[in-house]
Amino acid sequence: MRRRIRDGRVPVVADPIEPVSLRAGELLLRPWRPDDAAAVHRICQDPDILRWTTVPSPYPPEAAEAFVVATAEQWASGVTASWAVVDTADAVLASVSLSDLDRGYPELGFWVAPEARGRGVSAAASREACRWAFDRGAPKVLWLADVGNEASWRVARQVGFAYEGRRFAECGHRDGHRTDAWAASLLPGALDGPVVPLPYEPFTPLQDGEVTVRRWRETDAEAYAALQNEPSVARWDAATPELTIEAAAARLRGAHVEDWMLGRVARLAICVDEVVVGDVQVRTPSYPPGTGELGWSLRSTARGRGVATRAVGLVRDWAFGGLGLRRLLAGVDVGNTRSRALAERLGFRHEGVHRSEAPRVDGTVHDGLSFGLLPTDLS
Ligand SMILES: CC(C)(COP(=O)(O)OP(=O)(O)OC[C@H]1O[C@@H](n2cnc3c(N)ncnc32)[C@H](O)[C@@H]1OP(=O)(O)O)[C@@H](O)C(=O)NCCC(=O)NCCS
């Protein structure tokens, strides 16, 4: 949870809320107790909790003691409902809270102990917390997370939250700087609805023994910046400022994840021996349905060995197979003979010329060649 900043707002006096416990299958959501402080202190040493929430960092024992006491006061103030999520042995697995209960709608927050992750604990517990909020008349529940917290977004969508967009400078950080948040809302009718599969999933890395094609990761920032900045790659695009490693990391954890989660572009890294050497994307416009546009680039050090042909071929097969597309498109600058040859090796057929379509880094604009591919072209 990323708390909305309330500076300057007039405080609202709310009715106290009687602390309640809720069941979520085998899990119990119960009010925090003073003797939970040791567990909270241990769990809040986790780097992901320190990175993605506003808990103090470093997190001393006193912070945990203050937290469990404060939660009792928050129930009494009618502003925040805060639960320990425990298993059948009463071991603390997670935290779930609803803040801003005195306002138009509450905001959901959660963390899970590292050893309890991967079992849907926060989704199950959050679902029951949201149900409780709706039973009390909340019209919706808000979820906010730092841009980049994909695990949190995945939990929210499991519960039924629908992505709304980015909120600029929504997240205040410990050092005072602010960053954007992802925002999503849960409406009562979506709570028990089916979870729609993500557009590009299930997805497992594509491999053929020589190359691997996998999702880009934030930790690839250096390789991503090097690829984008390489003159022989950048020359085939409009001039853009050099991509810093910091900006590359922001793109990988932000826009790339949004594009993936929303089914706009599947952006994939080409790896040889676990070293990133290139990029392949499948852009999937909502219209015309069933079509995708492939794009690719490769570091010059990896060229001339068939790496791009193998990698883009794997993505082509995934696009027609797992993704179920019926037509692929590729656009190539008229002067980019290597790229044109790659398209033709993969079976693409030249379909037309788009006049004055392809900008180059030197400011000139050239014709673009369009290539199309249907699964039947390959048989
Ligand atoms: C977010 C958090 C609560 C999720 O824990 P959890 O409920 O056990 O959830 P899971 O570990 O099952 O992960 C949920 C999903 O995220 C995915 N995921 C997990 N870690 C991930 C990561 N580092 N990057 C991308 N996806 C990740 C899982 O594969 C799973 O995907 P799926 O639902 O599509 O199968 C936990 O990671 C956490 O406590 N993080 C730190 C605190 C935090 O970020 N709180 C939310 C603040 S807004």
PDBQT file of the ligand as one rigid body, heavy atoms in Angstrom, charges set to zero:
ROOT
HETATM    1  C1  LIG A 401       3.095  -8.300  -3.083  1.00  0.00    +0.000 C 
HETATM    2  C2  LIG A 401       3.104  -9.498  -2.139  1.00  0.00    +0.000 C 
HETATM    3  C3  LIG A 401       2.181  -9.200  -0.990  1.00  0.00    +0.000 C 
HETATM    4  C4  LIG A 401       2.611 -10.718  -2.907  1.00  0.00    +0.000 C 
HETATM    5  O1  LIG A 401       2.711 -11.871  -2.094  1.00  0.00    +0.000 OA
HETATM    6  P1  LIG A 401       1.724 -13.142  -2.330  1.00  0.00    +0.000 P 
HETATM    7  O2  LIG A 401       0.380 -12.760  -2.015  1.00  0.00    +0.000 OA
HETATM    8  O3  LIG A 401       2.261 -14.306  -1.659  1.00  0.00    +0.000 OA
HETATM    9  O4  LIG A 401       1.727 -13.253  -3.857  1.00  0.00    +0.000 OA
HETATM   10  P2  LIG A 401       2.599 -14.203  -4.801  1.00  0.00    +0.000 P 
HETATM   11  O5  LIG A 401       3.981 -14.392  -4.273  1.00  0.00    +0.000 OA
HETATM   12  O6  LIG A 401       1.795 -15.412  -5.049  1.00  0.00    +0.000 OA
HETATM   13  O7  LIG A 401       2.691 -13.333  -6.105  1.00  0.00    +0.000 OA
HETATM   14  C5  LIG A 401       1.553 -12.841  -6.760  1.00  0.00    +0.000 C 
HETATM   15  C6  LIG A 401       1.847 -12.811  -8.230  1.00  0.00    +0.000 C 
HETATM   16  O8  LIG A 401       2.988 -11.976  -8.463  1.00  0.00    +0.000 OA
HETATM   17  C7  LIG A 401       3.991 -12.719  -9.122  1.00  0.00    +0.000 C 
HETATM   18  N1  LIG A 401       5.251 -12.259  -8.589  1.00  0.00    +0.000 N 
HETATM   19  C8  LIG A 401       5.804 -12.558  -7.412  1.00  0.00    +0.000 A 
HETATM   20  N2  LIG A 401       6.969 -11.896  -7.271  1.00  0.00    +0.000 NA
HETATM   21  C9  LIG A 401       7.128 -11.177  -8.373  1.00  0.00    +0.000 A 
HETATM   22  C10 LIG A 401       8.117 -10.286  -8.834  1.00  0.00    +0.000 A 
HETATM   23  N3  LIG A 401       9.194 -10.016  -8.109  1.00  0.00    +0.000 N 
HETATM   24  N4  LIG A 401       7.956  -9.714 -10.050  1.00  0.00    +0.000 NA
HETATM   25  C11 LIG A 401       6.865  -9.987 -10.794  1.00  0.00    +0.000 A 
HETATM   26  N5  LIG A 401       5.894 -10.798 -10.411  1.00  0.00    +0.000 NA
HETATM   27  C12 LIG A 401       6.035 -11.389  -9.215  1.00  0.00    +0.000 A 
HETATM   28  C13 LIG A 401       3.685 -14.160  -8.826  1.00  0.00    +0.000 C 
HETATM   29  O9  LIG A 401       4.202 -15.004  -9.842  1.00  0.00    +0.000 OA
HETATM   30  C14 LIG A 401       2.185 -14.155  -8.822  1.00  0.00    +0.000 C 
HETATM   31  O10 LIG A 401       1.705 -14.080 -10.158  1.00  0.00    +0.000 OA
HETATM   32  P3  LIG A 401       0.333 -14.764 -10.612  1.00  0.00    +0.000 P 
HETATM   33  O11 LIG A 401      -0.715 -14.372  -9.618  1.00  0.00    +0.000 OA
HETATM   34  O12 LIG A 401       0.067 -14.191 -11.959  1.00  0.00    +0.000 OA
HETATM   35  O13 LIG A 401       0.629 -16.221 -10.603  1.00  0.00    +0.000 OA
HETATM   36  C15 LIG A 401       4.522  -9.810  -1.595  1.00  0.00    +0.000 C 
HETATM   37  O14 LIG A 401       5.384  -9.971  -2.693  1.00  0.00    +0.000 OA
HETATM   38  C16 LIG A 401       5.041  -8.737  -0.680  1.00  0.00    +0.000 C 
HETATM   39  O15 LIG A 401       4.826  -8.781   0.527  1.00  0.00    +0.000 OA
HETATM   40  N6  LIG A 401       5.773  -7.768  -1.249  1.00  0.00    +0.000 N 
HETATM   41  C17 LIG A 401       6.343  -6.681  -0.450  1.00  0.00    +0.000 C 
HETATM   42  C18 LIG A 401       5.265  -5.738   0.092  1.00  0.00    +0.000 C 
HETATM   43  C19 LIG A 401       4.392  -5.175  -1.003  1.00  0.00    +0.000 C 
HETATM   44  O16 LIG A 401       4.842  -4.959  -2.117  1.00  0.00    +0.000 OA
HETATM   45  N7  LIG A 401       3.146  -4.887  -0.664  1.00  0.00    +0.000 N 
HETATM   46  C20 LIG A 401       2.218  -4.265  -1.584  1.00  0.00    +0.000 C 
HETATM   47  C21 LIG A 401       2.429  -2.790  -1.594  1.00  0.00    +0.000 C 
HETATM   48  S1  LIG A 401       1.367  -1.983  -2.742  1.00  0.00    +0.000 SA
ENDROOT
TORSDOF 0
